[in-house]
C-alpha cells in the first residue's frame, strides 16, 4: 500500500502553498501561464503538509 496526494484541479487557485510546504521539491509542478499545479504522485511521501497548507482544500492524501 502507498499513500499519495490527490488534487481537485477545479479548486486550485495557484497560490503555491503546497509547493512551499512540501519537503520534496519534485512532487508539485507550477504552471505560471495557467496558474495551476500538477502532482507527481509517485514522489509523494504522504506527509499531508500540503493538505494542511492549502487554503482552498484542493488537496487530499489517500491510500491506494
C-alpha positions in Angstrom: 0.0 0.0 0.0 1.2 3.5 -0.7 0.0 7.0 0.2 -0.1 9.9 -2.2 -1.6 13.3 -2.6 -4.6 14.0 -4.9 -5.5 17.3 -6.5 -9.0 18.7 -7.2 -8.0 20.9 -10.0 -11.2 22.9 -10.1 -10.5 24.1 -6.5 -6.8 25.1 -7.1 -6.2 28.8 -7.3 -2.5 28.6 -7.9 -1.3 30.1 -4.6 1.6 27.6 -4.4 1.3 27.0 -0.7 1.6 23.3 -1.4 4.8 23.9 -3.3 6.3 25.9 -0.5 5.4 23.4 2.3 6.3 20.1 0.6 9.6 18.7 1.7 10.1 17.1 -1.7 10.7 19.7 -4.4 9.7 17.2 -7.1 6.1 16.5 -6.0 4.5 19.6 -7.4 4.9 21.5 -10.7 3.6 25.0 -11.1 2.5 26.3 -14.4 2.7 30.1 -14.5 0.6 30.5 -17.6 -2.3 28.5 -16.2 -1.7 29.5 -12.5 -2.3 25.8 -11.6 -0.2 23.0 -10.2 0.2 19.4 -11.2 1.1 16.5 -8.9 3.8 13.9 -9.4 2.1 11.4 -7.0 4.9 8.8 -7.3 7.2 11.2 -5.4 4.7 12.0 -2.6 5.5 10.6 0.8 2.0 11.2 2.2 3.1 13.6 5.0 0.0 15.8 4.5 1.7 19.1 4.9 0.3 20.3 1.6 -3.2 19.4 2.6 -3.0 21.5 5.8 -1.4 24.4 3.9 -3.9 24.6 1.1 -6.4 27.4 1.7 -8.9 26.1 -0.9 -8.9 22.4 0.3 -7.9 21.3 -3.2 -5.6 18.6 -1.9 -6.2 15.3 -0.1 -4.0 12.4 0.9 -5.3 8.9 0.1 -4.0 5.4 0.4 -4.1 3.1 -2.6 
